[in-house]
Amino acid sequence: MLTSNFAFQPEDIIEINGVVYAVFFDTDEALGDFPILAKVDSLNFLREGTVPDELSEEEFAAKYGYVFRGHEDLLVSEIQTRKAGQDPQDYRSIMDVAEAKLDEESKEKGMSWLLDQDVQLQFLAAVLTGVPVSESDLEDTNWYKSTTPEERSFLVEYYASPDGVAEKTKNNIASIQKTLFDKKVKGDTSALAKTLAFGITSQKYTKEEVDTYIDYIRDNTLLQIVGGEQMLPEELRGFVGQFDTTDGLLAAEQKVISYLGADALERYKGTGTLLQFAGLIRNGQADVVDEDLQKIHDTLYPSFAGSKYGVWNSYFTSRASKIIYGTGGTGMTGALSVKDKEKINDLIIKSKGDYSEFDKLVRTDYIDAPGVKNDILGQLTRALPQAVSGVF
């Protein structure tokens, strides 16, 4: 049967060809009670424990005396509903309010999934039945099939505790406003902060992605270099061009980091060179900047001529980290300090890019490091005769 929220109860609940119907009778027919079929457009409308009677079309005809017509006469969601102690209320009067609220939230908060017809049906069913929407209720919707587990988990969280989600979003807005200030984004950033904050709360964006999106928005030249507005989520594209920025500056900074490293960028800041690079990039001469930085790189690091600092340095740094800290069998390594990174850079240059020589230099300079000690102990253990090593 249907839940007690519905003013009229059916005679039967049946299932034909995978579709569930509530069966009502029109008793005024001369040939006998005529079955009126209401399609159960959400299983949330069924009372707990109700199991539909599965029928074939032939069994339907035999049971009700009429041929199954292959369609429903109405939807269960069109049946009048009542609240305890109240007269029946028109379904649409309840649903129009709920649907309008969902539409408003989807536009204000970027929750586009609320506009999905199947998702809305589940939420509206919950309005009528009082049964909360669960993740399993949404498994057959197109929205569910095209989203990540994190986004689906958030929907359940949002429905269960909208106040908790609001508090998280409020905290994220404050954090992002500070980030925007630190990145010197000028103008009214409230709408941008709100959109980004909700993206983090809903797990649509990571914090690292938010930093990247802010950089794209505040430097249109950089955005064009990486591929244009398509690199931004659709809800963020309208913010491009809204803020006072120095076009090309971020693109110049990224090029310096790529060719020469973050330390070099710090040395360039305040010298005017970055602004010159930015100007060249804005004027379509990014290749000139690339050529200049490549020459500087090849002069500083002749053993890696033709490459970039960002390409070879990360590999050697990761290699050094494994030697110094070991992996403990997990594949994870410790993070190098700023001082260690500077030291490793010197060892990379000293080794002239030779892996074996580099490994020797790292082990020599970090002889007391846990990874090096464990490696030495392992080599000694393997070198002992089996009978002797067994005593350890």
SEGUPA-656406 format. One line per field, with one value per residue (C-alpha): residue number from 1; y, z, x. Coordinates in nm, 2 decimals. Last residue first. Layout:
SEGUPA-656406
nr	NUM / ...
yy	Y / ...
zz	Z / ...
xx	X / ...
This chain:
SEGUPA-656406
nr	392 / 391 / 390 / 389 / 388 / 387 / 386 / 385 / 384 / 383 / 382 / 381 / 380 / 379 / 378 / 377 / 376 / 375 / 374 / 373 / 372 / 371 / 370 / 369 / 368 / 367 / 366 / 365 / 364 / 363 / 362 / 361 / 360 / 359 / 358 / 357 / 356 / 355 / 354 / 353 / 352 / 351 / 350 / 349 / 348 / 347 / 346 / 345 / 344 / 343 / 342 / 341 / 340 / 339 / 338 / 337 / 336 / 335 / 334 / 333 / 332 / 331 / 330 / 329 / 328 / 327 / 326 / 325 / 324 / 323 / 322 / 321 / 320 / 319 / 318 / 317 / 316 / 315 / 314 / 313 / 312 / 311 / 310 / 309 / 308 / 307 / 306 / 305 / 304 / 303 / 302 / 301 / 300 / 299 / 298 / 297 / 296 / 295 / 294 / 293 / 292 / 291 / 290 / 289 / 288 / 287 / 286 / 285 / 284 / 283 / 282 / 281 / 280 / 279 / 278 / 277 / 276 / 275 / 274 / 273 / 272 / 271 / 270 / 269 / 268 / 267 / 266 / 265 / 264 / 263 / 262 / 261 / 260 / 259 / 258 / 257 / 256 / 255 / 254 / 253 / 252 / 251 / 250 / 249 / 248 / 247 / 246 / 245 / 244 / 243 / 242 / 241 / 240 / 239 / 238 / 237 / 236 / 235 / 234 / 233 / 232 / 231 / 230 / 229 / 228 / 227 / 226 / 225 / 224 / 223 / 222 / 221 / 220 / 219 / 218 / 217 / 216 / 215 / 214 / 213 / 212 / 211 / 210 / 209 / 208 / 207 / 206 / 205 / 204 / 203 / 202 / 201 / 200 / 199 / 198 / 197 / 196 / 195 / 194 / 193 / 192 / 191 / 190 / 189 / 188 / 187 / 186 / 185 / 184 / 183 / 182 / 181 / 180 / 179 / 178 / 177 / 176 / 175 / 174 / 173 / 172 / 171 / 170 / 169 / 168 / 167 / 166 / 165 / 164 / 163 / 162 / 161 / 160 / 159 / 158 / 157 / 156 / 155 / 154 / 153 / 152 / 151 / 150 / 149 / 148 / 147 / 146 / 145 / 144 / 143 / 142 / 141 / 140 / 139 / 138 / 137 / 136 / 135 / 134 / 133 / 132 / 131 / 130 / 129 / 128 / 127 / 126 / 125 / 124 / 123 / 122 / 121 / 120 / 119 / 118 / 117 / 116 / 115 / 114 / 113 / 112 / 111 / 110 / 109 / 108 / 107 / 106 / 105 / 104 / 103 / 102 / 101 / 100 / 99 / 98 / 97 / 96 / 95 / 94 / 93 / 92 / 91 / 90 / 89 / 88 / 87 / 86 / 85 / 84 / 83 / 82 / 81 / 80 / 79 / 78 / 77 / 76 / 75 / 74 / 73 / 72 / 71 / 70 / 69 / 68 / 67 / 66 / 65 / 64 / 63 / 62 / 61 / 60 / 59 / 58 / 57 / 56 / 55 / 54 / 53 / 52 / 51 / 50 / 49 / 48 / 47 / 46 / 45 / 44 / 43 / 42 / 41 / 40 / 39 / 38 / 37 / 36 / 35 / 34 / 33 / 32 / 31 / 30 / 29 / 28 / 27 / 26 / 25 / 24 / 23 / 22 / 21 / 20 / 19 / 18 / 17 / 16 / 15 / 14 / 13 / 12 / 11 / 10 / 9 / 8 / 7 / 6 / 5 / 4 / 3 / 2 / 1
yy	-1.21 / -1.57 / -1.67 / -1.45 / -1.69 / -2.00 / -1.82 / -1.69 / -1.31 / -1.09 / -1.04 / -0.91 / -0.67 / -0.53 / -0.49 / -0.30 / -0.07 / -0.01 / 0.06 / 0.31 / 0.49 / 0.51 / 0.63 / 0.91 / 0.89 / 0.85 / 1.15 / 1.32 / 0.98 / 0.82 / 1.13 / 1.14 / 0.77 / 0.80 / 1.10 / 0.91 / 0.62 / 0.85 / 1.06 / 1.41 / 1.60 / 1.44 / 1.78 / 1.95 / 1.70 / 1.72 / 2.10 / 2.06 / 1.80 / 2.06 / 2.32 / 2.06 / 1.96 / 2.32 / 2.35 / 2.03 / 1.71 / 1.52 / 1.16 / 0.87 / 0.65 / 0.33 / 0.14 / -0.10 / 0.13 / 0.37 / 0.48 / 0.82 / 0.93 / 0.70 / 0.74 / 1.12 / 1.14 / 0.96 / 1.20 / 1.50 / 1.35 / 1.31 / 1.65 / 1.82 / 1.67 / 1.80 / 2.12 / 2.23 / 2.21 / 2.02 / 2.13 / 2.14 / 1.91 / 1.87 / 2.24 / 2.35 / 2.72 / 2.80 / 2.56 / 2.72 / 3.08 / 2.98 / 2.80 / 3.11 / 3.33 / 3.09 / 3.04 / 3.42 / 3.46 / 3.18 / 3.37 / 3.65 / 3.69 / 4.05 / 3.94 / 3.70 / 3.97 / 4.20 / 3.93 / 3.86 / 4.23 / 4.23 / 3.93 / 4.11 / 4.42 / 4.32 / 4.29 / 3.92 / 3.75 / 3.62 / 3.46 / 3.30 / 3.15 / 2.97 / 2.83 / 2.65 / 2.75 / 2.64 / 2.54 / 2.80 / 3.08 / 2.97 / 2.96 / 3.32 / 3.44 / 3.29 / 3.45 / 3.79 / 3.75 / 3.97 / 4.19 / 4.17 / 4.38 / 4.14 / 4.05 / 3.92 / 3.55 / 3.53 / 3.39 / 3.08 / 2.96 / 2.77 / 2.59 / 2.44 / 2.60 / 2.45 / 2.52 / 2.88 / 2.87 / 2.60 / 2.64 / 2.94 / 3.11 / 3.08 / 3.22 / 3.52 / 3.56 / 3.60 / 3.64 / 3.36 / 3.11 / 3.17 / 3.14 / 2.81 / 2.68 / 2.76 / 2.60 / 2.29 / 2.25 / 2.29 / 2.00 / 2.08 / 1.89 / 1.79 / 1.95 / 2.17 / 2.25 / 2.35 / 2.54 / 2.75 / 2.82 / 2.95 / 3.16 / 3.30 / 3.40 / 3.57 / 3.76 / 3.87 / 4.23 / 4.38 / 4.31 / 3.96 / 4.02 / 3.65 / 3.71 / 3.87 / 3.58 / 3.33 / 3.52 / 3.52 / 3.15 / 3.08 / 3.29 / 3.12 / 2.78 / 2.85 / 2.96 / 2.65 / 2.42 / 2.60 / 2.57 / 2.20 / 2.15 / 2.34 / 2.13 / 1.81 / 1.49 / 1.64 / 1.79 / 1.48 / 1.26 / 1.50 / 1.51 / 1.14 / 1.16 / 1.42 / 1.22 / 0.90 / 1.09 / 1.19 / 1.07 / 0.76 / 0.94 / 1.23 / 1.00 / 0.85 / 0.48 / 0.49 / 0.78 / 0.60 / 0.40 / 0.72 / 0.79 / 1.04 / 1.08 / 0.92 / 1.19 / 1.06 / 1.37 / 1.58 / 1.27 / 1.21 / 1.56 / 1.48 / 1.16 / 1.33 / 1.61 / 1.35 / 1.20 / 1.54 / 1.67 / 2.03 / 1.94 / 1.81 / 2.17 / 2.25 / 2.57 / 2.74 / 3.01 / 2.83 / 2.49 / 2.64 / 2.83 / 2.53 / 2.32 / 2.58 / 2.61 / 2.23 / 2.23 / 2.51 / 2.36 / 2.02 / 2.11 / 2.29 / 2.03 / 1.74 / 1.91 / 1.88 / 1.64 / 1.78 / 1.81 / 1.61 / 1.44 / 1.57 / 1.48 / 1.39 / 1.40 / 1.17 / 1.32 / 1.17 / 0.83 / 0.90 / 0.89 / 0.66 / 0.43 / 0.26 / -0.07 / -0.12 / -0.44 / -0.61 / -0.60 / -0.87 / -0.77 / -1.10 / -1.27 / -0.96 / -0.90 / -1.26 / -1.22 / -0.90 / -1.09 / -1.01 / -0.94 / -0.85 / -0.56 / -0.61 / -0.36 / -0.39 / -0.01 / 0.18 / 0.26 / 0.63 / 0.59 / 0.36 / 0.66 / 0.71 / 0.45 / 0.45 / 0.49 / 0.23 / 0.26 / -0.08 / -0.08 / -0.24 / -0.43 / -0.43 / -0.14 / 0.08 / 0.29 / 0.12 / 0.29 / 0.08 / 0.18 / -0.02 / 0.12 / 0.04 / -0.08 / -0.11 / -0.40 / -0.55 / -0.55 / -0.49 / -0.47 / -0.28 / -0.35 / -0.19 / 0.16 / 0.40 / 0.75 / 1.05 / 0.98 / 1.06 / 0.73 / 0.56 / 0.37 / 0.00
zz	1.47 / 1.53 / 1.18 / 1.02 / 1.14 / 0.99 / 0.66 / 0.62 / 0.65 / 0.34 / 0.34 / 0.69 / 0.60 / 0.30 / 0.51 / 0.78 / 0.52 / 0.37 / 0.72 / 0.80 / 0.46 / 0.51 / 0.87 / 0.79 / 0.96 / 0.63 / 0.48 / 0.30 / 0.19 / 0.09 / -0.11 / -0.29 / -0.38 / -0.52 / -0.73 / -0.87 / -0.97 / -1.12 / -1.33 / -1.37 / -1.34 / -0.99 / -0.85 / -1.01 / -0.84 / -0.52 / -0.51 / -0.57 / -0.29 / -0.05 / -0.14 / -0.11 / 0.24 / 0.36 / 0.23 / 0.42 / 0.23 / 0.27 / 0.38 / 0.15 / 0.07 / -0.13 / 0.17 / 0.23 / 0.49 / 0.20 / 0.29 / 0.45 / 0.30 / -0.01 / -0.09 / -0.05 / -0.28 / -0.56 / -0.52 / -0.54 / -0.84 / -1.03 / -0.93 / -1.04 / -1.39 / -1.53 / -1.33 / -1.39 / -1.77 / -2.04 / -2.33 / -2.13 / -1.82 / -1.75 / -1.84 / -1.54 / -1.48 / -1.84 / -1.98 / -1.75 / -1.86 / -2.23 / -2.17 / -1.99 / -2.28 / -2.54 / -2.35 / -2.30 / -2.68 / -2.74 / -2.53 / -2.78 / -2.83 / -2.70 / -2.36 / -2.33 / -2.40 / -2.15 / -1.88 / -1.95 / -1.90 / -1.58 / -1.45 / -1.53 / -1.32 / -1.04 / -0.77 / -0.80 / -1.00 / -0.69 / -0.56 / -0.90 / -0.90 / -0.57 / -0.73 / -1.01 / -1.32 / -1.63 / -1.48 / -1.20 / -1.45 / -1.69 / -1.41 / -1.30 / -1.66 / -1.69 / -1.36 / -1.49 / -1.83 / -1.75 / -1.45 / -1.29 / -1.21 / -1.17 / -1.37 / -1.68 / -1.61 / -1.34 / -1.59 / -1.64 / -1.28 / -1.31 / -1.62 / -1.45 / -1.58 / -1.84 / -2.11 / -2.05 / -2.25 / -2.31 / -2.08 / -2.27 / -2.28 / -1.90 / -1.84 / -2.05 / -1.86 / -1.53 / -1.23 / -1.34 / -1.42 / -1.09 / -0.90 / -1.08 / -0.98 / -0.62 / -0.62 / -0.78 / -0.49 / -0.24 / -0.41 / -0.62 / -0.64 / -0.28 / -0.20 / 0.06 / -0.18 / -0.46 / -0.21 / -0.12 / -0.48 / -0.55 / -0.24 / -0.30 / -0.65 / -0.54 / -0.27 / -0.49 / -0.54 / -0.69 / -0.67 / -0.66 / -0.48 / -0.43 / -0.06 / -0.08 / -0.28 / -0.04 / 0.26 / 0.08 / 0.03 / 0.40 / 0.49 / 0.23 / 0.35 / 0.70 / 0.57 / 0.35 / 0.64 / 0.84 / 0.56 / 0.53 / 0.89 / 0.86 / 0.56 / 0.77 / 0.62 / 0.28 / 0.24 / 0.37 / 0.12 / -0.16 / -0.03 / -0.06 / -0.42 / -0.49 / -0.32 / -0.50 / -0.83 / -1.07 / -1.41 / -1.30 / -1.01 / -1.22 / -1.49 / -1.21 / -1.14 / -0.82 / -0.67 / -0.41 / -0.31 / -0.19 / 0.05 / 0.04 / 0.37 / 0.41 / 0.51 / 0.25 / 0.06 / 0.09 / 0.04 / -0.29 / -0.39 / -0.32 / -0.52 / -0.81 / -0.81 / -0.86 / -1.16 / -1.32 / -1.27 / -1.16 / -0.81 / -0.97 / -1.06 / -0.70 / -0.78 / -0.46 / -0.58 / -0.90 / -0.75 / -0.43 / -0.62 / -0.83 / -0.51 / -0.34 / -0.65 / -0.64 / -0.28 / -0.32 / -0.64 / -0.47 / -0.20 / -0.41 / -0.68 / -0.46 / -0.37 / 0.00 / 0.18 / 0.50 / 0.80 / 1.13 / 1.02 / 0.68 / 0.36 / 0.01 / -0.32 / -0.60 / -0.87 / -0.72 / -0.78 / -1.15 / -1.38 / -1.62 / -1.68 / -2.00 / -2.17 / -2.21 / -1.99 / -2.11 / -1.87 / -1.65 / -1.35 / -1.26 / -1.60 / -1.78 / -1.54 / -1.57 / -1.94 / -1.91 / -1.68 / -1.31 / -1.02 / -0.70 / -0.55 / -0.20 / 0.07 / 0.37 / 0.43 / 0.27 / -0.09 / -0.20 / -0.15 / -0.45 / -0.67 / -0.98 / -0.88 / -1.20 / -1.12 / -1.30 / -1.31 / -1.31 / -1.42 / -1.18 / -1.37 / -1.72 / -1.64 / -1.51 / -1.21 / -0.98 / -1.11 / -0.93 / -0.82 / -0.88 / -0.78 / -1.04 / -1.05 / -1.38 / -1.45 / -1.73 / -1.50 / -1.12 / -0.89 / -0.58 / -0.51 / -0.40 / -0.39 / -0.09 / -0.12 / 0.10 / 0.06 / 0.36 / 0.51 / 0.28 / -0.02 / 0.00
xx	6.90 / 7.01 / 6.91 / 7.18 / 7.45 / 7.30 / 7.22 / 7.58 / 7.60 / 7.60 / 7.22 / 7.24 / 7.52 / 7.32 / 7.01 / 7.20 / 7.35 / 7.00 / 6.85 / 7.13 / 7.08 / 6.70 / 6.73 / 6.98 / 7.32 / 7.52 / 7.34 / 7.63 / 7.78 / 7.45 / 7.36 / 7.69 / 7.68 / 7.32 / 7.43 / 7.72 / 7.50 / 7.24 / 7.48 / 7.33 / 7.65 / 7.70 / 7.80 / 7.50 / 7.26 / 7.46 / 7.41 / 7.04 / 7.03 / 7.18 / 6.92 / 6.64 / 6.78 / 6.76 / 6.40 / 6.31 / 6.27 / 5.94 / 5.95 / 5.88 / 5.58 / 5.62 / 5.48 / 5.77 / 5.92 / 5.99 / 6.35 / 6.41 / 6.74 / 6.75 / 6.38 / 6.41 / 6.71 / 6.53 / 6.23 / 6.46 / 6.63 / 6.30 / 6.17 / 6.49 / 6.49 / 6.16 / 6.10 / 6.45 / 6.39 / 6.57 / 6.79 / 7.11 / 7.09 / 7.46 / 7.50 / 7.28 / 7.33 / 7.42 / 7.15 / 6.89 / 6.98 / 6.96 / 6.63 / 6.49 / 6.57 / 6.43 / 6.11 / 6.06 / 6.10 / 5.85 / 5.60 / 5.60 / 5.23 / 5.21 / 5.08 / 5.37 / 5.63 / 5.46 / 5.47 / 5.84 / 5.91 / 5.70 / 5.90 / 6.22 / 6.12 / 6.36 / 6.09 / 6.05 / 6.33 / 6.51 / 6.19 / 6.13 / 6.48 / 6.40 / 6.08 / 6.28 / 6.47 / 6.27 / 5.93 / 5.94 / 6.04 / 5.76 / 5.51 / 5.60 / 5.57 / 5.22 / 5.13 / 5.24 / 5.07 / 4.77 / 4.82 / 4.48 / 4.18 / 3.89 / 3.58 / 3.76 / 3.69 / 3.42 / 3.16 / 3.37 / 3.34 / 3.01 / 3.13 / 3.43 / 3.75 / 3.99 / 3.73 / 3.80 / 4.12 / 4.37 / 4.67 / 4.81 / 4.47 / 4.43 / 4.78 / 4.68 / 4.35 / 4.54 / 4.31 / 4.07 / 4.34 / 4.52 / 4.20 / 4.13 / 4.47 / 4.43 / 4.08 / 4.23 / 4.47 / 4.19 / 4.01 / 3.70 / 3.36 / 3.39 / 3.06 / 3.23 / 3.51 / 3.28 / 3.07 / 3.37 / 3.46 / 3.11 / 3.10 / 3.45 / 3.36 / 3.04 / 3.22 / 3.52 / 3.42 / 3.73 / 4.11 / 4.27 / 4.60 / 4.68 / 4.69 / 4.34 / 4.20 / 4.35 / 4.19 / 3.86 / 3.91 / 3.95 / 3.64 / 3.43 / 3.55 / 3.43 / 3.08 / 3.07 / 3.13 / 2.86 / 2.61 / 2.69 / 2.61 / 2.29 / 2.19 / 2.23 / 2.08 / 2.00 / 2.35 / 2.52 / 2.34 / 2.43 / 2.79 / 2.83 / 2.72 / 2.98 / 3.25 / 3.15 / 3.21 / 2.93 / 2.80 / 2.60 / 2.44 / 2.32 / 2.18 / 1.96 / 1.94 / 2.15 / 1.95 / 1.74 / 2.05 / 2.22 / 1.94 / 1.66 / 1.48 / 1.13 / 0.88 / 0.65 / 0.54 / 0.85 / 1.06 / 0.89 / 0.99 / 1.35 / 1.33 / 1.16 / 1.41 / 1.69 / 1.50 / 1.45 / 1.81 / 1.77 / 1.90 / 2.22 / 2.30 / 2.39 / 2.57 / 2.46 / 2.22 / 2.10 / 2.05 / 1.91 / 1.64 / 1.54 / 1.51 / 1.29 / 1.07 / 1.03 / 0.93 / 0.67 / 0.53 / 0.52 / 0.28 / 0.03 / 0.08 / -0.04 / -0.37 / -0.42 / -0.65 / -0.79 / -0.57 / -0.53 / -0.21 / -0.10 / -0.29 / -0.20 / -0.40 / -0.28 / -0.06 / 0.26 / 0.10 / 0.12 / -0.18 / -0.37 / -0.07 / 0.03 / 0.04 / -0.34 / -0.37 / -0.68 / -0.97 / -1.13 / -0.92 / -0.75 / -0.75 / -0.64 / -0.36 / -0.25 / -0.23 / -0.02 / 0.21 / 0.19 / 0.43 / 0.24 / 0.43 / 0.58 / 0.48 / 0.70 / 0.74 / 0.45 / 0.52 / 0.57 / 0.94 / 0.93 / 0.90 / 0.70 / 0.45 / 0.24 / -0.13 / -0.35 / -0.72 / -0.88 / -1.25 / -1.49 / -1.75 / -1.90 / -2.14 / -1.86 / -1.94 / -1.69 / -1.38 / -1.12 / -0.77 / -0.45 / -0.11 / 0.15 / 0.51 / 0.69 / 0.93 / 0.71 / 0.41 / 0.43 / 0.13 / 0.01 / -0.35 / -0.68 / -0.52 / -0.53 / -0.66 / -0.56 / -0.18 / 0.04 / -0.03 / 0.22 / 0.09 / 0.00
